[in-house]
């Protein structure tokens, strides 16, 4: 077993980094040398979905660039308040597929736990930005209800931790869940969907790695980076620590208009991911969530982007183009 001593040095406190994150739009704009007058903003958009941007993530944004691809992911724009046909509050029908409070099952043999409503960053295209977290949290009764539901179904082999972002929870709370799951013989794998190692990599500390090293099953982290600019030395260190803790790391990106909607941008992302030790996994078409229509890229353009990538890159650097269709037995792979 790899020991903590073999891992990169302990990062600074993630809790402190989260406390110091930008929550005030004017403070973020001042940091970037921008003004409200340069941007198409809306106070109502921020009221609906508050700003949250870690300072380390903001440091990767280009100062003075109002079209910076990282800034556009977090900026409350006027387009968010427009009503667009087909863009709804629950675009993937999460609420129709719950088996217990905070437990969603869409596909055979695996379940997803809505562990928390908290994240390290508020992405404006988030498909759960309208999710009723107050009523649908798996952790609310110390996991007992969801663990009982999983225990009653021997066909469940994989547990997926999602949210919000599961790494928003303190490590001891995650350990309390996996200690209970470890008593269930049918569980074969644990998957964690998280943006923390990308936007606030300090979260991958000794305590988290110690928990991961002690787990009884193979563990997969599916991280979320949309642009090569998101990957810096701090992300490299976090991924090295995860891999040292015996975690496989994949990436799923969302295709976003004016942010990463070109073969060149996607190619640079794949190269940056591999250099950091992350394998490209999915490139998702945008889930049609209310408030995010301005990010949408049509399927024809998406297919062309992936086709161009395949002509230039080895297959392992080309993510699968996919969309989620409510009611289907798996994600719909388009290319």
Short mmCIF file of the C-alpha atoms (twelve columns), coordinates in Angstrom:
data_MODEL
# 
_entry.id   MODEL 
# 
loop_
_atom_site.group_PDB 
_atom_site.id 
_atom_site.type_symbol 
_atom_site.label_atom_id 
_atom_site.label_alt_id 
_atom_site.label_comp_id 
_atom_site.label_asym_id 
_atom_site.label_seq_id 
_atom_site.Cartn_x 
_atom_site.Cartn_y 
_atom_site.Cartn_z 
_atom_site.pdbx_PDB_model_num 
ATOM 1   C CA . UNK A 1   0.000   0.000  0.000   1 
ATOM 2   C CA . UNK A 2   1.210   3.521  -0.823  1 
ATOM 3   C CA . UNK A 3   1.751   5.557  2.326   1 
ATOM 4   C CA . UNK A 4   0.951   9.213  2.904   1 
ATOM 5   C CA . UNK A 5   4.691   9.931  2.858   1 
ATOM 6   C CA . UNK A 6   4.771   8.913  -0.828  1 
ATOM 7   C CA . UNK A 7   2.163   11.513 -1.746  1 
ATOM 8   C CA . UNK A 8   2.874   15.136 -2.695  1 
ATOM 9   C CA . UNK A 9   3.065   17.607 0.180   1 
ATOM 10  C CA . UNK A 10  -0.078  18.396 2.140   1 
ATOM 11  C CA . UNK A 11  -1.942  21.297 0.459   1 
ATOM 12  C CA . UNK A 12  -3.228  24.346 2.362   1 
ATOM 13  C CA . UNK A 13  -6.541  24.132 4.220   1 
ATOM 14  C CA . UNK A 14  -9.438  23.618 1.818   1 
ATOM 15  C CA . UNK A 15  -11.913 24.960 4.348   1 
ATOM 16  C CA . UNK A 16  -10.010 28.216 4.566   1 
ATOM 17  C CA . UNK A 17  -9.793  28.407 0.770   1 
ATOM 18  C CA . UNK A 18  -13.556 27.951 0.531   1 
ATOM 19  C CA . UNK A 19  -14.207 30.647 3.135   1 
ATOM 20  C CA . UNK A 20  -12.054 33.050 1.109   1 
ATOM 21  C CA . UNK A 21  -13.817 32.320 -2.210  1 
ATOM 22  C CA . UNK A 22  -15.428 35.157 -4.154  1 
ATOM 23  C CA . UNK A 23  -19.111 35.546 -3.323  1 
ATOM 24  C CA . UNK A 24  -19.394 39.192 -4.311  1 
ATOM 25  C CA . UNK A 25  -19.520 39.906 -8.036  1 
ATOM 26  C CA . UNK A 26  -17.923 43.341 -7.784  1 
ATOM 27  C CA . UNK A 27  -14.986 41.888 -5.856  1 
ATOM 28  C CA . UNK A 28  -14.452 39.271 -8.550  1 
ATOM 29  C CA . UNK A 29  -14.672 41.852 -11.333 1 
ATOM 30  C CA . UNK A 30  -12.248 44.148 -9.525  1 
ATOM 31  C CA . UNK A 31  -9.817  41.231 -9.179  1 
ATOM 32  C CA . UNK A 32  -10.046 40.721 -12.957 1 
ATOM 33  C CA . UNK A 33  -9.831  44.401 -13.877 1 
ATOM 34  C CA . UNK A 34  -13.362 44.413 -15.317 1 
ATOM 35  C CA . UNK A 35  -16.437 46.561 -14.721 1 
ATOM 36  C CA . UNK A 36  -20.158 45.848 -14.805 1 
ATOM 37  C CA . UNK A 37  -20.520 48.215 -17.772 1 
ATOM 38  C CA . UNK A 38  -18.435 45.846 -19.928 1 
ATOM 39  C CA . UNK A 39  -20.664 42.845 -19.221 1 
ATOM 40  C CA . UNK A 40  -24.256 41.833 -19.886 1 
ATOM 41  C CA . UNK A 41  -25.202 41.096 -16.279 1 
ATOM 42  C CA . UNK A 42  -28.465 40.711 -14.399 1 
ATOM 43  C CA . UNK A 43  -29.090 41.106 -10.669 1 
ATOM 44  C CA . UNK A 44  -31.994 38.679 -10.877 1 
ATOM 45  C CA . UNK A 45  -29.719 35.944 -12.215 1 
ATOM 46  C CA . UNK A 46  -27.405 36.293 -9.233  1 
ATOM 47  C CA . UNK A 47  -30.353 36.338 -6.836  1 
ATOM 48  C CA . UNK A 48  -31.622 33.068 -8.306  1 
ATOM 49  C CA . UNK A 49  -28.224 31.367 -8.176  1 
ATOM 50  C CA . UNK A 50  -25.554 33.085 -6.030  1 
ATOM 51  C CA . UNK A 51  -21.985 33.583 -7.211  1 
ATOM 52  C CA . UNK A 52  -19.308 31.304 -5.741  1 
ATOM 53  C CA . UNK A 53  -15.798 31.218 -7.229  1 
ATOM 54  C CA . UNK A 54  -12.649 29.987 -5.420  1 
ATOM 55  C CA . UNK A 55  -9.756  32.426 -5.627  1 
ATOM 56  C CA . UNK A 56  -7.462  29.772 -7.048  1 
ATOM 57  C CA . UNK A 57  -9.890  29.204 -9.913  1 
ATOM 58  C CA . UNK A 58  -10.239 32.956 -10.466 1 
ATOM 59  C CA . UNK A 59  -6.428  33.191 -10.626 1 
ATOM 60  C CA . UNK A 60  -6.546  31.072 -13.796 1 
ATOM 61  C CA . UNK A 61  -8.812  33.614 -15.522 1 
ATOM 62  C CA . UNK A 62  -7.254  36.116 -17.897 1 
ATOM 63  C CA . UNK A 63  -7.254  39.578 -16.379 1 
ATOM 64  C CA . UNK A 64  -9.196  42.130 -18.421 1 
ATOM 65  C CA . UNK A 65  -10.801 39.500 -20.678 1 
ATOM 66  C CA . UNK A 66  -14.594 39.659 -20.491 1 
ATOM 67  C CA . UNK A 67  -14.815 36.559 -22.737 1 
ATOM 68  C CA . UNK A 68  -12.479 34.440 -20.632 1 
ATOM 69  C CA . UNK A 69  -13.744 30.813 -20.836 1 
ATOM 70  C CA . UNK A 70  -13.512 30.275 -17.079 1 
ATOM 71  C CA . UNK A 71  -15.232 33.546 -16.250 1 
ATOM 72  C CA . UNK A 72  -18.145 32.795 -18.586 1 
ATOM 73  C CA . UNK A 73  -18.843 29.572 -16.679 1 
ATOM 74  C CA . UNK A 74  -19.509 31.449 -13.431 1 
ATOM 75  C CA . UNK A 75  -20.763 34.891 -14.537 1 
ATOM 76  C CA . UNK A 76  -24.475 35.657 -13.841 1 
ATOM 77  C CA . UNK A 77  -25.594 36.922 -17.250 1 
ATOM 78  C CA . UNK A 78  -28.847 38.550 -18.312 1 
ATOM 79  C CA . UNK A 79  -29.607 35.591 -20.609 1 
ATOM 80  C CA . UNK A 80  -30.239 33.428 -17.542 1 
ATOM 81  C CA . UNK A 81  -33.544 35.109 -16.741 1 
ATOM 82  C CA . UNK A 82  -35.021 34.517 -20.214 1 
ATOM 83  C CA . UNK A 83  -37.615 31.773 -20.533 1 
ATOM 84  C CA . UNK A 84  -36.720 29.416 -23.374 1 
ATOM 85  C CA . UNK A 85  -39.022 26.638 -24.542 1 
ATOM 86  C CA . UNK A 86  -37.744 23.194 -23.580 1 
ATOM 87  C CA . UNK A 87  -35.411 24.441 -20.833 1 
ATOM 88  C CA . UNK A 88  -36.877 23.282 -17.533 1 
ATOM 89  C CA . UNK A 89  -36.113 22.978 -13.826 1 
ATOM 90  C CA . UNK A 90  -35.558 19.183 -13.839 1 
ATOM 91  C CA . UNK A 91  -34.061 18.477 -17.275 1 
ATOM 92  C CA . UNK A 92  -33.002 14.864 -16.611 1 
ATOM 93  C CA . UNK A 93  -36.063 13.867 -14.541 1 
ATOM 94  C CA . UNK A 94  -34.113 13.247 -11.334 1 
ATOM 95  C CA . UNK A 95  -37.221 13.654 -9.178  1 
ATOM 96  C CA . UNK A 96  -39.150 10.989 -11.094 1 
ATOM 97  C CA . UNK A 97  -36.462 8.383  -10.457 1 
ATOM 98  C CA . UNK A 98  -35.907 8.550  -6.685  1 
ATOM 99  C CA . UNK A 99  -36.104 5.320  -4.675  1 
ATOM 100 C CA . UNK A 100 -35.546 6.927  -1.286  1 
ATOM 101 C CA . UNK A 101 -34.730 10.391 -0.049  1 
ATOM 102 C CA . UNK A 102 -31.602 11.459 -1.912  1 
ATOM 103 C CA . UNK A 103 -31.263 8.132  -3.746  1 
ATOM 104 C CA . UNK A 104 -31.742 8.176  -7.534  1 
ATOM 105 C CA . UNK A 105 -31.694 5.092  -9.752  1 
ATOM 106 C CA . UNK A 106 -31.754 5.598  -13.510 1 
ATOM 107 C CA . UNK A 107 -29.666 2.664  -14.695 1 
ATOM 108 C CA . UNK A 108 -29.371 -0.998 -13.778 1 
ATOM 109 C CA . UNK A 109 -27.018 -2.098 -10.983 1 
ATOM 110 C CA . UNK A 110 -26.049 1.421  -9.811  1 
ATOM 111 C CA . UNK A 111 -27.534 4.144  -7.702  1 
ATOM 112 C CA . UNK A 112 -26.667 7.791  -7.207  1 
ATOM 113 C CA . UNK A 113 -26.714 9.515  -3.815  1 
ATOM 114 C CA . UNK A 114 -27.430 13.230 -3.608  1 
ATOM 115 C CA . UNK A 115 -25.025 13.745 -0.729  1 
ATOM 116 C CA . UNK A 116 -25.212 17.534 -0.355  1 
ATOM 117 C CA . UNK A 117 -26.405 20.638 -2.143  1 
ATOM 118 C CA . UNK A 118 -23.067 22.423 -1.664  1 
ATOM 119 C CA . UNK A 119 -20.323 22.870 -4.260  1 
ATOM 120 C CA . UNK A 120 -16.918 24.526 -4.474  1 
ATOM 121 C CA . UNK A 121 -18.040 26.655 -7.432  1 
ATOM 122 C CA . UNK A 122 -21.404 27.645 -8.872  1 
ATOM 123 C CA . UNK A 123 -21.408 26.780 -12.564 1 
ATOM 124 C CA . UNK A 124 -24.175 28.692 -14.321 1 
ATOM 125 C CA . UNK A 125 -25.093 25.725 -16.566 1 
ATOM 126 C CA . UNK A 126 -25.548 23.297 -13.634 1 
ATOM 127 C CA . UNK A 127 -28.347 20.839 -14.390 1 
ATOM 128 C CA . UNK A 128 -29.273 20.713 -10.677 1 
ATOM 129 C CA . UNK A 129 -29.337 24.474 -10.096 1 
ATOM 130 C CA . UNK A 130 -33.088 24.222 -9.318  1 
ATOM 131 C CA . UNK A 131 -32.954 20.889 -7.440  1 
ATOM 132 C CA . UNK A 132 -34.883 20.840 -4.097  1 
ATOM 133 C CA . UNK A 133 -31.922 19.871 -1.939  1 
ATOM 134 C CA . UNK A 134 -33.732 20.655 1.307   1 
ATOM 135 C CA . UNK A 135 -36.123 17.744 0.662   1 
ATOM 136 C CA . UNK A 136 -33.760 15.375 -1.168  1 
ATOM 137 C CA . UNK A 137 -30.543 14.767 0.756   1 
ATOM 138 C CA . UNK A 138 -29.247 11.262 1.383   1 
ATOM 139 C CA . UNK A 139 -27.210 12.379 4.401   1 
ATOM 140 C CA . UNK A 140 -30.108 13.843 6.371   1 
ATOM 141 C CA . UNK A 141 -30.593 10.852 8.721   1 
ATOM 142 C CA . UNK A 142 -26.910 9.849  8.857   1 
ATOM 143 C CA . UNK A 143 -27.402 7.823  5.647   1 
ATOM 144 C CA . UNK A 144 -29.635 5.200  7.286   1 
ATOM 145 C CA . UNK A 145 -32.540 5.410  4.827   1 
ATOM 146 C CA . UNK A 146 -30.420 5.135  1.674   1 
ATOM 147 C CA . UNK A 147 -28.190 2.392  3.069   1 
ATOM 148 C CA . UNK A 148 -31.287 0.377  4.000   1 
ATOM 149 C CA . UNK A 149 -32.681 0.841  0.480   1 
ATOM 150 C CA . UNK A 150 -29.406 -0.333 -1.070  1 
ATOM 151 C CA . UNK A 151 -29.149 -3.272 1.329   1 
ATOM 152 C CA . UNK A 152 -32.612 -4.428 0.255   1 
ATOM 153 C CA . UNK A 153 -31.554 -4.710 -3.391  1 
ATOM 154 C CA . UNK A 154 -28.795 -7.271 -4.070  1 
ATOM 155 C CA . UNK A 155 -28.637 -6.153 -7.729  1 
ATOM 156 C CA . UNK A 156 -27.045 -2.811 -6.820  1 
ATOM 157 C CA . UNK A 157 -23.297 -3.157 -7.395  1 
ATOM 158 C CA . UNK A 158 -22.111 0.435  -7.702  1 
ATOM 159 C CA . UNK A 159 -22.744 3.518  -5.569  1 
ATOM 160 C CA . UNK A 160 -22.203 6.952  -7.099  1 
ATOM 161 C CA . UNK A 161 -21.686 9.935  -4.794  1 
ATOM 162 C CA . UNK A 162 -22.968 13.144 -6.321  1 
ATOM 163 C CA . UNK A 163 -24.709 16.339 -5.265  1 
ATOM 164 C CA . UNK A 164 -24.034 19.241 -5.249  1 
ATOM 165 C CA . UNK A 165 -20.542 17.930 -4.797  1 
ATOM 166 C CA . UNK A 166 -19.807 15.120 -2.331  1 
ATOM 167 C CA . UNK A 167 -16.371 16.515 -1.471  1 
ATOM 168 C CA . UNK A 168 -18.134 19.520 0.055   1 
ATOM 169 C CA . UNK A 169 -18.772 17.189 2.986   1 
ATOM 170 C CA . UNK A 170 -16.098 16.765 5.638   1 
ATOM 171 C CA . UNK A 171 -14.123 13.561 5.157   1 
ATOM 172 C CA . UNK A 172 -15.378 12.044 8.405   1 
ATOM 173 C CA . UNK A 173 -18.947 12.290 7.044   1 
ATOM 174 C CA . UNK A 174 -17.943 10.493 3.861   1 
ATOM 175 C CA . UNK A 175 -16.213 7.847  5.946   1 
ATOM 176 C CA . UNK A 176 -19.391 7.354  8.000   1 
ATOM 177 C CA . UNK A 177 -21.245 6.549  4.775   1 
ATOM 178 C CA . UNK A 178 -18.668 4.159  3.333   1 
ATOM 179 C CA . UNK A 179 -18.301 2.375  6.677   1 
ATOM 180 C CA . UNK A 180 -21.994 1.515  6.407   1 
ATOM 181 C CA . UNK A 181 -21.755 0.561  2.732   1 
ATOM 182 C CA . UNK A 182 -18.803 -1.727 3.507   1 
ATOM 183 C CA . UNK A 183 -21.215 -4.044 5.333   1 
ATOM 184 C CA . UNK A 184 -23.144 -4.697 2.103   1 
ATOM 185 C CA . UNK A 185 -21.609 -7.606 0.168   1 
ATOM 186 C CA . UNK A 186 -23.186 -6.655 -3.162  1 
ATOM 187 C CA . UNK A 187 -21.227 -3.386 -3.506  1 
ATOM 188 C CA . UNK A 188 -18.323 -3.757 -5.954  1 
ATOM 189 C CA . UNK A 189 -17.388 -0.178 -6.863  1 
ATOM 190 C CA . UNK A 190 -17.558 3.383  -5.565  1 
ATOM 191 C CA . UNK A 191 -17.738 6.360  -7.907  1 
ATOM 192 C CA . UNK A 192 -17.382 10.017 -6.903  1 
ATOM 193 C CA . UNK A 193 -18.541 12.820 -9.205  1 
ATOM 194 C CA . UNK A 194 -16.704 15.969 -8.171  1 
ATOM 195 C CA . UNK A 195 -15.394 19.307 -9.437  1 
ATOM 196 C CA . UNK A 196 -13.338 20.013 -6.283  1 
ATOM 197 C CA . UNK A 197 -9.986  18.609 -7.532  1 
ATOM 198 C CA . UNK A 198 -10.256 20.996 -10.491 1 
ATOM 199 C CA . UNK A 199 -11.594 24.221 -8.982  1 
ATOM 200 C CA . UNK A 200 -10.311 23.930 -5.405  1 
ATOM 201 C CA . UNK A 201 -7.616  21.207 -5.430  1 
ATOM 202 C CA . UNK A 202 -6.667  21.889 -1.794  1 
ATOM 203 C CA . UNK A 203 -9.527  19.533 -0.942  1 
ATOM 204 C CA . UNK A 204 -7.345  16.527 -1.842  1 
ATOM 205 C CA . UNK A 205 -5.530  16.488 1.496   1 
ATOM 206 C CA . UNK A 206 -3.992  13.774 3.680   1 
ATOM 207 C CA . UNK A 207 -7.274  13.004 5.429   1 
ATOM 208 C CA . UNK A 208 -9.143  12.511 2.159   1 
ATOM 209 C CA . UNK A 209 -6.383  10.333 0.711   1 
ATOM 210 C CA . UNK A 210 -6.268  8.259  3.879   1 
ATOM 211 C CA . UNK A 211 -10.001 7.600  3.595   1 
ATOM 212 C CA . UNK A 212 -9.656  6.604  -0.056  1 
ATOM 213 C CA . UNK A 213 -6.734  4.272  0.609   1 
ATOM 214 C CA . UNK A 214 -8.790  2.412  3.199   1 
ATOM 215 C CA . UNK A 215 -11.845 1.749  1.013   1 
ATOM 216 C CA . UNK A 216 -12.800 -1.828 0.295   1 
ATOM 217 C CA . UNK A 217 -13.579 -1.391 -3.412  1 
ATOM 218 C CA . UNK A 218 -12.051 0.068  -6.577  1 
ATOM 219 C CA . UNK A 219 -12.783 3.795  -6.557  1 
ATOM 220 C CA . UNK A 220 -13.283 6.054  -9.558  1 
ATOM 221 C CA . UNK A 221 -13.314 9.858  -9.467  1 
ATOM 222 C CA . UNK A 222 -15.132 11.489 -12.356 1 
ATOM 223 C CA . UNK A 223 -13.929 15.082 -12.293 1 
ATOM 224 C CA . UNK A 224 -15.284 17.952 -14.359 1 
ATOM 225 C CA . UNK A 225 -13.059 20.253 -16.390 1 
ATOM 226 C CA . UNK A 226 -14.355 22.047 -19.467 1 
ATOM 227 C CA . UNK A 227 -11.290 23.957 -20.692 1 
ATOM 228 C CA . UNK A 228 -7.529  23.392 -20.720 1 
ATOM 229 C CA . UNK A 229 -7.061  26.674 -18.846 1 
ATOM 230 C CA . UNK A 230 -8.612  25.029 -15.775 1 
ATOM 231 C CA . UNK A 231 -5.677  22.619 -15.466 1 
ATOM 232 C CA . UNK A 232 -2.677  24.099 -13.627 1 
ATOM 233 C CA . UNK A 233 0.105   22.854 -11.337 1 
ATOM 234 C CA . UNK A 234 -2.209  22.698 -8.320  1 
ATOM 235 C CA . UNK A 235 -4.572  20.400 -10.230 1 
ATOM 236 C CA . UNK A 236 -1.632  18.215 -11.297 1 
ATOM 237 C CA . UNK A 237 -0.643  17.834 -7.634  1 
ATOM 238 C CA . UNK A 238 -4.189  16.968 -6.555  1 
ATOM 239 C CA . UNK A 239 -4.553  14.304 -9.242  1 
ATOM 240 C CA . UNK A 240 -1.151  12.844 -8.356  1 
ATOM 241 C CA . UNK A 241 -2.346  12.509 -4.772  1 
ATOM 242 C CA . UNK A 242 -5.581  10.811 -5.872  1 
ATOM 243 C CA . UNK A 243 -3.751  8.355  -8.079  1 
ATOM 244 C CA . UNK A 244 -1.340  7.673  -5.225  1 
ATOM 245 C CA . UNK A 245 -4.396  6.750  -3.162  1 
ATOM 246 C CA . UNK A 246 -5.334  4.094  -5.772  1 
ATOM 247 C CA . UNK A 247 -8.087  6.157  -7.425  1 
ATOM 248 C CA . UNK A 248 -8.802  6.039  -11.170 1 
ATOM 249 C CA . UNK A 249 -9.559  9.524  -12.513 1 
ATOM 250 C CA . UNK A 250 -11.789 10.286 -15.510 1 
ATOM 251 C CA . UNK A 251 -13.157 13.576 -16.820 1 
ATOM 252 C CA . UNK A 252 -16.565 14.545 -18.087 1 
ATOM 253 C CA . UNK A 253 -16.969 17.911 -19.782 1 
ATOM 254 C CA . UNK A 254 -20.010 19.816 -20.974 1 
ATOM 255 C CA . UNK A 255 -19.988 21.317 -24.451 1 
ATOM 256 C CA . UNK A 256 -20.578 25.043 -23.903 1 
ATOM 257 C CA . UNK A 257 -21.110 27.764 -26.474 1 
ATOM 258 C CA . UNK A 258 -18.309 30.355 -26.646 1 
ATOM 259 C CA . UNK A 259 -16.294 28.392 -24.062 1 
ATOM 260 C CA . UNK A 260 -15.140 25.086 -25.552 1 
ATOM 261 C CA . UNK A 261 -17.194 24.616 -28.719 1 
ATOM 262 C CA . UNK A 262 -14.361 23.928 -31.161 1 
ATOM 263 C CA . UNK A 263 -12.179 20.957 -31.999 1 
ATOM 264 C CA . UNK A 264 -9.093  22.958 -31.060 1 
ATOM 265 C CA . UNK A 265 -10.434 23.807 -27.595 1 
ATOM 266 C CA . UNK A 266 -11.501 20.221 -26.991 1 
ATOM 267 C CA . UNK A 267 -8.179  18.893 -28.251 1 
ATOM 268 C CA . UNK A 268 -6.242  21.166 -25.909 1 
ATOM 269 C CA . UNK A 269 -8.459  20.041 -23.038 1 
ATOM 270 C CA . UNK A 270 -7.805  16.356 -23.764 1 
ATOM 271 C CA . UNK A 271 -4.059  16.933 -23.953 1 
ATOM 272 C CA . UNK A 272 -4.078  18.899 -20.687 1 
ATOM 273 C CA . UNK A 273 -6.139  16.218 -18.963 1 
ATOM 274 C CA . UNK A 274 -3.796  13.415 -19.985 1 
ATOM 275 C CA . UNK A 275 -0.761  15.417 -18.869 1 
ATOM 276 C CA . UNK A 276 -2.412  15.699 -15.442 1 
ATOM 277 C CA . UNK A 277 -3.181  11.965 -15.261 1 
ATOM 278 C CA . UNK A 278 -6.871  12.203 -16.169 1 
ATOM 279 C CA . UNK A 279 -8.505  10.230 -18.980 1 
ATOM 280 C CA . UNK A 280 -11.176 11.979 -21.111 1 
ATOM 281 C CA . UNK A 281 -14.480 10.123 -20.618 1 
ATOM 282 C CA . UNK A 282 -17.641 11.956 -21.710 1 
ATOM 283 C CA . UNK A 283 -18.360 15.167 -23.573 1 
ATOM 284 C CA . UNK A 284 -21.959 15.955 -22.706 1 
ATOM 285 C CA . UNK A 285 -24.441 17.953 -24.680 1 
ATOM 286 C CA . UNK A 286 -25.913 20.529 -22.323 1 
ATOM 287 C CA . UNK A 287 -28.810 19.299 -20.213 1 
ATOM 288 C CA . UNK A 288 -31.670 21.724 -21.000 1 
ATOM 289 C CA . UNK A 289 -31.940 23.344 -17.583 1 
ATOM 290 C CA . UNK A 290 -33.810 26.613 -17.177 1 
ATOM 291 C CA . UNK A 291 -31.393 29.537 -17.194 1 
ATOM 292 C CA . UNK A 292 -28.695 27.911 -19.330 1 
ATOM 293 C CA . UNK A 293 -30.024 28.028 -22.896 1 
ATOM 294 C CA . UNK A 294 -27.324 30.530 -23.901 1 
ATOM 295 C CA . UNK A 295 -24.698 27.800 -23.378 1 
ATOM 296 C CA . UNK A 296 -26.355 25.309 -25.730 1 
ATOM 297 C CA . UNK A 297 -24.544 23.834 -28.762 1 
ATOM 298 C CA . UNK A 298 -26.627 21.893 -31.275 1 
ATOM 299 C CA . UNK A 299 -26.012 18.210 -31.942 1 
ATOM 300 C CA . UNK A 300 -24.832 18.674 -35.527 1 
ATOM 301 C CA . UNK A 301 -22.077 21.074 -34.442 1 
ATOM 302 C CA . UNK A 302 -21.142 18.763 -31.574 1 
ATOM 303 C CA . UNK A 303 -20.763 15.789 -33.914 1 
ATOM 304 C CA . UNK A 304 -18.547 17.825 -36.230 1 
ATOM 305 C CA . UNK A 305 -16.290 18.812 -33.319 1 
ATOM 306 C CA . UNK A 306 -15.796 15.196 -32.251 1 
ATOM 307 C CA . UNK A 307 -15.280 14.045 -35.846 1 
ATOM 308 C CA . UNK A 308 -12.499 16.612 -36.232 1 
ATOM 309 C CA . UNK A 309 -10.951 15.482 -32.952 1 
ATOM 310 C CA . UNK A 310 -10.882 11.872 -34.141 1 
ATOM 311 C CA . UNK A 311 -8.995  12.905 -37.261 1 
ATOM 312 C CA . UNK A 312 -6.243  14.532 -35.176 1 
ATOM 313 C CA . UNK A 313 -5.999  12.646 -31.872 1 
ATOM 314 C CA . UNK A 314 -5.560  9.042  -30.734 1 
ATOM 315 C CA . UNK A 315 -8.806  7.399  -29.703 1 
ATOM 316 C CA . UNK A 316 -8.047  7.464  -26.002 1 
ATOM 317 C CA . UNK A 317 -7.959  11.275 -26.099 1 
ATOM 318 C CA . UNK A 318 -11.406 11.584 -27.699 1 
ATOM 319 C CA . UNK A 319 -14.260 11.556 -25.169 1 
ATOM 320 C CA . UNK A 320 -17.573 9.952  -26.059 1 
ATOM 321 C CA . UNK A 321 -20.151 12.495 -27.142 1 
ATOM 322 C CA . UNK A 322 -23.288 11.822 -25.129 1 
ATOM 323 C CA . UNK A 323 -26.547 13.230 -23.897 1 
ATOM 324 C CA . UNK A 324 -28.870 12.138 -21.140 1 
ATOM 325 C CA . UNK A 325 -32.373 11.254 -22.280 1 
ATOM 326 C CA . UNK A 326 -34.847 10.824 -19.402 1 
ATOM 327 C CA . UNK A 327 -36.209 7.300  -19.211 1 
ATOM 328 C CA . UNK A 328 -33.451 5.643  -21.260 1 
ATOM 329 C CA . UNK A 329 -31.558 2.678  -19.777 1 
ATOM 330 C CA . UNK A 330 -28.173 4.371  -20.210 1 
ATOM 331 C CA . UNK A 331 -26.657 7.589  -21.466 1 
ATOM 332 C CA . UNK A 332 -27.198 8.028  -25.192 1 
ATOM 333 C CA . UNK A 333 -23.794 7.920  -26.900 1 
ATOM 334 C CA . UNK A 334 -23.975 9.962  -30.101 1 
ATOM 335 C CA . UNK A 335 -20.444 9.461  -31.387 1 
# 
